[in-house]
Amino acid sequence: MQTAFQMDPIMGVDINADSSFRLAEEAQARGHALFYYSPDKLAYREGRVIARGQDMTIQRVPGTPAILGAPRDVDLADFDVIWLRQDPPFDMHYITTTHLLDRLRDDVLIVNDPFWVRNYPEKLLVLDFPDLTPPTMIARDLDMLKAFRETHGDVILKPLYGNGGAGVFKLTGDDRNLTSLHELFTNVSREPLIMQKFLPAVSAGDKRVILVDGQPVGAINRVPAPGETRSNLHVGGRAEKVALTKRDHEICEAIGPLLREKGQVFVGIDVIGDYLTEINVTSPTGIQELERFDQTNIAGQIWDAIEAKRG
């Protein structure tokens, strides 16, 4: 199949950790042709959705993860599969790319489906499952945030459309920094903030569960570094082998049918203790760590699902 990857710069990826690299590597092993372009090279021109990019050959070589051909313009309608894999922030640039790719949905399989990526960003989709999540508030108003913290005590405050653990703060019930943090966030962005009741179970890890076409295929546990609240691997969290629990399966059974119905083929959910905290559909990670722990070809399972959908 002709396969395009819309992603952040390929030459900067970690070949031992990056999930997009692993997905491209598996596609190449199956004989699929690869084309790479960055989101800023996506365009609409006179009825066509085009991209300027390069043919790509993946190689597991540190510092040179790909061999790229000469830049050329392509009509994306000619492709069989397009991977939407750039990282957040989920800003208007990101949203615009989903609108452009959405114009191809009748002819091209886009993973994950851009219409529902746009309408189900990770920190908002969980709102559909209040019985599975910790107490949560989305607000910009400082007094509302203060009232929520007064009710729940220790809380986590973070940008609504952030990623990778950036801008995540734990605030105790008597912490005096909430007003200052609110000023900091609201001075640089018009977006609301998300506040959740702090879950002490995070000290034992924040579990990343991978779902393929709505079915759980495994998990890794991300343990915060000493002195840290955040467990994201981007900020020093440590990945550990972990098994799926009964509660994990209950969560996946509740959300899996919706993910499958909305074309979210590769999803990573975050579970702390017994609670679902995020449903990551934009550019989930964790494939390579899970493959090493479980000796399972997760990228292969994802491509099995894609190939089945393409017939």
C-alpha positions as CSV (number, residue, x, y, z in Angstrom):
1,M,0.0,0.0,0.0
2,Q,1.1,3.6,-0.6
3,T,1.5,5.0,2.9
4,A,2.1,8.6,4.0
5,F,3.2,9.7,7.4
6,Q,2.2,13.2,8.5
7,M,4.5,13.7,11.5
8,D,7.1,15.8,13.2
9,P,10.7,15.8,11.8
10,I,11.6,12.1,11.1
11,M,15.3,12.7,11.4
12,G,14.9,13.8,15.1
13,V,13.2,10.7,16.4
14,D,14.6,8.2,18.9
15,I,14.7,4.9,17.0
16,N,14.4,2.9,20.3
17,A,11.3,4.8,21.6
18,D,9.4,6.6,18.9
19,S,6.1,4.9,18.0
20,S,5.8,6.6,14.5
21,F,9.2,5.2,13.6
22,R,8.2,1.7,14.7
23,L,4.9,1.9,12.7
24,A,6.8,3.0,9.6
25,E,9.4,0.2,10.2
26,E,6.6,-2.4,10.3
27,A,4.9,-1.0,7.2
28,Q,8.2,-1.2,5.3
29,A,8.8,-4.8,6.5
30,R,5.3,-5.6,5.0
31,G,6.3,-4.1,1.6
32,H,4.3,-0.9,1.9
33,A,5.8,2.2,0.2
34,L,6.5,5.1,2.6
35,F,6.2,8.8,2.0
36,Y,7.0,11.4,4.7
37,Y,5.9,15.0,5.1
38,S,5.6,17.5,8.0
39,P,2.3,19.1,8.9
40,D,3.4,22.5,7.6
41,K,3.8,21.0,4.1
42,L,0.2,20.0,3.9
43,A,-2.0,22.2,1.6
44,Y,-5.2,22.6,-0.2
45,R,-5.0,23.7,-3.9
46,E,-7.8,24.0,-6.3
47,G,-9.8,21.0,-5.1
48,R,-6.9,18.8,-4.2
49,V,-5.3,18.1,-0.8
50,I,-1.5,17.9,-1.5
51,A,1.7,17.6,0.4
52,R,5.3,18.4,-0.3
53,G,7.5,15.6,1.1
54,Q,9.9,12.8,0.4
55,D,9.9,9.1,-0.3
56,M,11.3,7.4,2.8
57,T,13.2,4.3,3.6
58,I,13.4,3.5,7.4
59,Q,16.6,2.2,8.9
60,R,17.4,1.4,12.6
61,V,20.5,3.5,12.6
62,P,21.1,6.0,15.5
63,G,21.1,9.6,14.2
64,T,19.9,8.5,10.7
65,P,16.5,6.8,11.1
66,A,15.5,7.3,7.5
67,I,16.9,7.8,4.0
68,L,14.8,10.4,2.3
69,G,14.4,11.0,-1.4
70,A,14.2,14.3,-3.3
71,P,11.3,16.6,-2.2
72,R,8.2,16.3,-4.4
73,D,4.6,17.3,-4.4
74,V,2.0,14.5,-4.2
75,D,-1.8,14.3,-4.4
76,L,-2.8,12.6,-1.1
77,A,-5.9,11.2,-2.7
78,D,-3.5,8.7,-4.5
79,F,-2.5,7.1,-1.2
80,D,-4.0,4.1,0.5
81,V,-3.2,5.0,4.1
82,I,-2.3,8.3,5.8
83,W,-1.0,8.4,9.3
84,L,-1.9,11.5,11.3
85,R,1.1,11.4,13.7
86,Q,2.3,14.9,14.6
87,D,2.4,15.6,18.3
88,P,0.2,18.2,20.0
89,P,-0.2,21.0,21.1
90,F,-3.7,20.6,19.8
91,D,-3.9,24.2,18.4
92,M,-5.6,25.7,15.4
93,H,-2.7,24.5,13.1
94,Y,-3.4,21.0,14.3
95,I,-7.1,21.3,13.9
96,T,-6.7,22.8,10.4
97,T,-4.7,19.7,9.3
98,T,-7.6,17.5,10.4
99,H,-10.0,19.5,8.3
100,L,-7.9,19.2,5.2
101,L,-7.3,15.4,5.7
102,D,-11.0,15.0,6.4
103,R,-11.6,15.9,2.7
104,L,-9.9,12.6,1.8
105,R,-11.9,10.3,4.0
106,D,-14.0,8.7,1.2
107,D,-10.9,7.6,-0.7
108,V,-8.1,7.2,1.9
109,L,-7.9,5.4,5.2
110,I,-6.6,8.0,7.7
111,V,-5.3,6.7,11.0
112,N,-6.7,7.9,13.3
113,D,-9.8,9.3,11.7
114,P,-9.2,13.1,11.7
115,F,-12.9,14.0,12.2
116,W,-13.0,12.2,15.5
117,V,-9.4,13.2,16.5
118,R,-10.6,16.8,16.1
119,N,-13.8,16.2,18.1
120,Y,-12.3,13.9,20.7
121,P,-9.1,15.4,22.0
122,E,-7.6,13.4,24.8
123,K,-8.6,15.5,27.9
124,L,-12.1,16.0,26.6
125,L,-13.1,12.5,25.4
126,V,-12.8,11.3,29.0
127,L,-15.8,13.5,29.9
128,D,-18.0,11.0,28.2
129,F,-17.1,8.5,31.0
130,P,-17.6,10.3,34.3
131,D,-18.0,7.1,36.2
132,L,-14.5,6.0,35.2
133,T,-12.6,9.3,35.9
134,P,-11.6,11.2,38.9
135,P,-13.5,14.4,39.8
136,T,-12.7,16.8,37.0
137,M,-13.2,20.5,36.2
138,I,-12.6,22.4,32.9
139,A,-12.7,26.1,33.5
140,R,-10.8,29.4,32.9
141,D,-12.4,31.3,35.8
142,L,-10.2,31.5,38.8
143,D,-13.0,31.4,41.4
144,M,-14.4,28.3,39.9
145,L,-11.0,26.6,40.0
146,K,-10.5,27.7,43.6
147,A,-13.9,26.3,44.6
148,F,-13.1,22.9,43.0
149,R,-9.8,22.7,44.9
150,E,-11.6,23.7,48.1
151,T,-13.9,20.7,47.6
152,H,-11.3,18.2,46.7
153,G,-8.1,19.2,48.4
154,D,-4.9,18.3,46.5
155,V,-5.4,18.7,42.7
156,I,-3.6,18.5,39.4
157,L,-3.7,21.6,37.2
158,K,-2.6,21.4,33.6
159,P,-3.2,23.0,30.2
160,L,-6.3,21.5,28.5
161,Y,-4.4,20.9,25.2
162,G,-0.9,20.3,26.4
163,N,1.1,17.0,26.1
164,G,4.1,15.2,27.4
165,G,3.7,16.3,30.9
166,A,4.5,20.0,30.1
167,G,2.8,22.5,32.4
168,V,1.5,19.9,34.9
169,F,1.3,21.1,38.5
170,K,0.3,19.4,41.7
171,L,-1.3,21.9,44.1
172,T,-2.1,21.0,47.7
173,G,-5.2,22.3,49.4
174,D,-3.4,25.2,51.0
175,D,-0.9,25.9,48.2
176,R,-0.7,29.7,47.5
177,N,0.4,29.4,43.9
178,L,-2.9,28.8,42.2
179,T,-3.5,32.5,41.4
180,S,0.0,33.0,40.1
181,L,-0.3,29.9,37.9
182,H,-3.6,31.0,36.6
183,E,-2.1,34.4,35.7
184,L,0.8,32.6,33.9
185,F,-1.5,30.3,31.9
186,T,-4.2,32.9,31.0
187,N,-1.6,35.5,29.9
188,V,-0.2,33.1,27.2
189,S,-3.4,31.4,26.1
190,R,-7.1,31.9,25.8
191,E,-7.8,28.2,26.5
192,P,-9.4,26.8,29.6
193,L,-7.5,24.8,32.2
194,I,-8.2,21.3,33.4
195,M,-8.2,20.5,37.1
196,Q,-8.5,17.0,38.5
197,K,-8.5,15.6,42.0
198,F,-5.0,14.3,42.8
199,L,-4.7,10.5,42.9
200,P,-2.0,9.4,45.4
201,A,-1.8,6.1,43.5
202,V,0.3,7.9,40.9
203,S,3.3,7.3,43.1
204,A,3.0,3.6,42.1
205,G,2.8,4.6,38.4
206,D,0.6,5.9,35.6
207,K,-0.4,3.0,33.4
208,R,-0.4,3.5,29.6
209,V,-2.8,0.9,28.1
210,I,-2.6,0.4,24.3
211,L,-5.8,-0.4,22.4
212,V,-5.9,-1.5,18.8
213,D,-9.3,-1.0,17.1
214,G,-10.9,-0.8,20.5
215,Q,-9.2,-3.9,22.0
216,P,-6.5,-3.7,24.7
217,V,-3.3,-5.4,23.7
218,G,-1.1,-4.6,26.7
219,A,0.2,-1.9,29.0
220,I,3.3,-0.4,30.5
221,N,3.6,1.3,33.8
222,R,5.3,4.7,33.9
223,V,6.7,5.5,37.3
224,P,7.6,9.1,38.3
225,A,11.2,10.0,38.9
226,P,12.1,10.7,42.6
227,G,10.6,14.0,43.6
228,E,8.4,14.2,40.6
229,T,4.6,14.0,40.3
230,R,4.6,13.6,36.5
231,S,5.2,10.1,35.2
232,N,5.5,10.9,31.5
233,L,8.5,9.3,29.8
234,H,9.3,12.7,28.2
235,V,10.1,14.2,31.7
236,G,12.0,11.3,33.2
237,G,9.4,8.7,34.0
238,R,10.6,5.1,34.1
239,A,8.8,2.4,32.1
240,E,8.1,-0.9,33.8
241,K,6.5,-4.1,32.8
242,V,2.9,-4.5,34.1
243,A,-0.1,-6.7,33.5
244,L,-3.7,-5.6,32.7
245,T,-5.9,-5.7,35.8
246,K,-9.6,-6.5,36.0
247,R,-10.3,-2.8,36.3
248,D,-8.2,-2.0,33.2
249,H,-10.3,-4.5,31.2
250,E,-13.5,-2.9,32.6
251,I,-12.4,0.5,31.4
252,C,-11.4,-0.8,28.0
253,E,-14.7,-2.6,27.6
254,A,-16.5,0.7,28.3
255,I,-14.6,2.8,25.9
256,G,-13.5,0.3,23.2
257,P,-16.7,0.2,21.2
258,L,-16.8,4.0,20.8
259,L,-13.1,4.1,19.7
260,R,-13.7,1.4,17.2
261,E,-16.9,3.0,15.8
262,K,-15.1,6.4,15.4
263,G,-12.0,5.0,13.5
264,Q,-9.5,5.4,16.4
265,V,-7.3,2.4,15.5
266,F,-4.3,3.2,17.7
267,V,-5.1,4.7,21.1
268,G,-3.3,5.0,24.4
269,I,-5.2,5.5,27.6
270,D,-3.8,6.6,30.9
271,V,-5.0,4.9,34.1
272,I,-4.0,5.8,37.6
273,G,-5.1,3.3,40.2
274,D,-8.7,2.6,39.3
275,Y,-9.3,5.8,37.3
276,L,-9.1,6.7,33.6
277,T,-7.4,10.1,33.2
278,E,-6.8,10.6,29.5
279,I,-7.7,8.9,26.2
280,N,-4.8,9.7,23.8
281,V,-5.9,9.7,20.1
282,T,-3.7,12.4,18.5
283,S,-0.2,10.8,18.6
284,P,-0.1,8.0,21.3
285,T,3.2,6.4,22.3
286,G,4.4,3.3,24.1
287,I,4.6,0.7,21.3
288,Q,8.3,0.0,21.5
289,E,8.4,-0.2,25.3
290,L,5.5,-2.6,25.3
291,E,7.0,-4.7,22.6
292,R,10.2,-5.1,24.6
293,F,8.4,-6.0,27.8
294,D,5.9,-8.5,26.3
295,Q,7.9,-9.7,23.3
296,T,4.8,-9.0,21.2
297,N,4.6,-7.2,17.8
298,I,2.2,-4.5,18.6
299,A,3.0,-2.5,15.5
300,G,2.1,-5.7,13.5
301,Q,-1.3,-5.9,15.3
302,I,-2.0,-2.3,14.4
303,W,-1.1,-2.9,10.7
304,D,-3.2,-6.1,10.7
305,A,-6.2,-3.9,11.7
306,I,-5.3,-1.4,9.0
307,E,-4.9,-4.0,6.3
308,A,-8.2,-5.6,7.2
309,K,-10.0,-2.2,6.9
310,R,-8.4,-1.6,3.5
311,G,-9.5,-5.1,2.4
